Amino acid sequence: MRAALEEARNAAEAGEIPVGAVIVRAGAVIARAHNRNRRDRNPLLHAEMIAIEIACRAMGNERLIDCDLYVTKEPCAMCAGALVHARLRAVYIGARDVKYGACGTVLAVCGSPALNHRPAIEFGLLEQESTALLGGFFKRLRNHHTKERPE
């Protein structure tokens, strides 16, 4: 999760929402990524989606059966669906997402008994650090927008 936090910090420095994701297999990192959707003007480029793509290339397979994802913020519905399709074994999440979280907080895409694959889900891994990084980013963003508004 520390590597995912490092990726999230890289995202924040680039002006992206600070989300980082790392995929691990047999104790080794095979993919790491951070959000790039604003930079590349592409709503699909969430950290999880990029990490899945990198891991699939590294594995030479679209299935990541023996792999675990560490992510600093709960995946949205798009990313949670991709996690299910990739057949990840487990998802370790730092901060819950009370607006878009799809691993049980708002929606239950990951873990849904209606789907053919259910990765194990664990919340709270380095939660304080993940939450602080996100909170600080959005506070700076709000302060920046407040200063731009004419009185």
N, C-alpha and C positions, 0 to 999 in steps of 0.2 A: 504494500500500500504506500510505502514511502516513495517508491518510484512513480506511482500514479500521482502522488502529491507534487512531485517534481515536475511532472508533465503539466499538471494543473497550473503551477506557477508559471511555466513557459507560456501557457495559454493567456494568463492574465497579463503578462508582459507584452504580449502581442495584441492586446485589446480584445481578446476573446473571453467568453464566459469561462471561468477557470475550472474546467473539467479535464481530468486526466484518467487514462485507462491503460492497464497493463495486462497482458495475457501471459500466463505461466504454464509451462508443461514440465513435469518431472523436476520441479524446483528451479528451472531456468526461464528467464524472460525471453519469450519468442516474439513479442510485439509490444510496442509502447506508442502512445499517441495522445494528442490533446485536440480540443476543439479547433476547427479551421473553417467553420461555416461562414463566419463574417468575412474573413480574409478572402476566401475563394468564392464568396457569394453563392453558396450552395448549401441548402438546408440539410442535406444528407451527411455532411462532414462533421458529425459528432465524434467525439473521442472513441466511443465504443465501436462505431461503424468502421472507422479507420483502422483501429486495432484488430478487428475481426478480419478485415481485408489483408492486412500484413501477416497475421497469423495463418490464414488459409494459404497464402503464397508460401510461407515458410514450411508448412506441413504438406503442401501439395495436395490438399483435400479441402472440400467445403465443410467438412465435419471436424469439429474441435473437441472430440469426445473426452479425451484425457486432459483437457485444459481448464484452467480457472481464470476468471476475470476479476481484477481488482479495479474498482472505479470510485472516484471521489464523490460522485453525486448519483443518486438513484436514476437509472435509465428511464427515458421516456418510452412511449408506446412503440415508436419506430425501432429504437435500439433494443428494447425488450423482445420484440418480435424477432429481430435478427439474432439475438442470443439464443432463443429457442430453436430457430432454424439451424444455427451453427452447432447445436447440441453441446454447448458448454456444460461442463460437469458442475461448476459452482460459480456463484457471483457474490463477491465480497464488496459491500457498499459502505462508503464513509457517511455521507449525509443523505437524509431523506429529502425528497422533492415533493413538497406539499401542494404544488400546482400541477405537475406533470408526471410524477413518479408512477411507473407502471410495474413495479415489483412488489406491490401490495399497499402502497400508501394512498394512491388515488385510484389506480387500476391494478388488476392482478394478471398481467400478461405472463410474466415469468411466474411460475408456480401454479398456473391455472390447471385444475384437473381436467378441463375440457381439451387441453392440448396434448399432443403426443409426446412431448418432452418437457420435463420440469427440472431445471437446474436447482441445486440447493442454493438457498439465499441466506446471507448473513448480513445484518445491518450493524453499524456502529464501529467499524474498524477505523481507527484514527478519526472518529467522528468530529471531535472538537476542532482539529486542525482543518478538516475539510469544510466544516460549517463556517469557521472564521475566515477562510480564504474566500469563500463565496460571499459571505456577508460584507467583507471589506471591499470586494470588487463592486458589488451593487451599491454600497454606500458612496463610494467614489463616483460612480456613474450618476447617481441621483444628485450629488453635490455639484458635479460638472454641469448637469442640465439645469439646475436651479440657478447657477451663476450666469448661464447664457440667456435666461429669460429677462426681457426688459421689465422694469417696475412700473 
